[in-house]
Amino acid sequence: MENAVIIEDPPELPDDLPPAVQAICQTGDVEEMACAELVDRITDYLEGVLGPEVTLRLNNHLATCDSCEHYVAQLRTVIRTTGSLPSEQLTEEAEDQLVDIYRQWIAERDSE
């Protein structure tokens, strides 16, 4: 990415980060954008509605974090794949089940 700032010698991660963030954050620069913030903003990023400053921060993070880059690539694959399915193939019952699963996942994520 042309505007990315590559961190040659990333600083130590703060000790008070949650273990999950410590395990996946490869940039070391959690002040700029932590992996968790990227996950929170990814939908807006993919829809192109983030402001230029946040987009630049997110692009910089992606340029230096293989885990997040892989995550975004997976999301793009899912979007591309599901976007090519005609809506008639999904029954109303199946759609309701998917929405329930998503809501349960969000509730569990937010309770952590």
N, C-alpha and C positions, 0 to 999 in steps of 0.2 A: 504494500500500500504506500502510495507516494507521500502522504502526510504523516506517516507513522514515525514515532520516535522510538528507536530500538534502545533498550536499556542494556548496555554492555555488561555492567556489573551491578545487578539489582541489589538493593539494600535488604537487610534481614527483615523478615516479616515480624510485625508486632506479636508479642506473646499472647495478647488477649483476643486474637482472632479465633472464631469458632474452628474446631478441628477440620470440619468439612471444607471450609474456605482455605485453610492452610494446606490441605491435601491437594487441592486442585489449582490454586493460584500459582502460576509460574512466572508472573511478571515481577513479583516482589514489590511493585509500585501500587499498593492498595490505596494510597492517597489519590492517585489519578483515577482509577476505576477498579474496584474489586470485582471478582467473578460474580458475586451475588448481585451486585448492582447491574451488571450486564444481563443476567438472567431476568431481573425485574424489568429491564427496558427493551428486551429483545423484540417483543411484538411491535412496539412503536418504531423500532429501528427497521424491521423488515417491511413495515408499511410506509416507511419514508416520512414519518411525521415528527421525528426528533428535530430539535433545533441544531444549527451547525456546530455549536460548541460541544454539545453532548455527543453528536455523531462523530466528531473528531476524536473525543475521548474514547468512545467505544471502538472506533477503528484502530486507534493506537493500542488498545488492550488486545484486540484480535490479532494484531501484528506480532504480539509478543507472547501470547498465551495459546499454546497448541490445544489445550483442553477446550477452551471456549470456541476456538476456531472450528474444532471438530463438532461441538454442540450446534453451532450455527449452521454448519454444513448439513447435519442431520435434519434440522428443522426445515431447511430449504428443500431437502429431498422429500420430506413428509408433505410439505405444502404443494410441491410440484406433483407428487403422486396423487394426493387426495383431490387436488384441483382438477385432475383429469378424469375423475369418476363422475358419471352423471348422478345427479341427486336422486333420481328414481331408484337407484340401486340400494339406497339406505332407507329402511323402513322407519316409520315414526317411532316404533318401539326401540329399534336399535339406536336411533338418534337420542332418545330419552336416556337410554342406558349410558351412552357415551358422555352426555352432559352430566349425569349423576357421578360417573367415575371422575370426571374432571373436577367437579365441585368438591368431591371427597378428597381428591389430591390437594386442591388448594387449601381446604380446611386443615388437613394434616400438616402441610408445609407451613401455614401461618401459625399453627399452635406450637411449633418447635422453638 
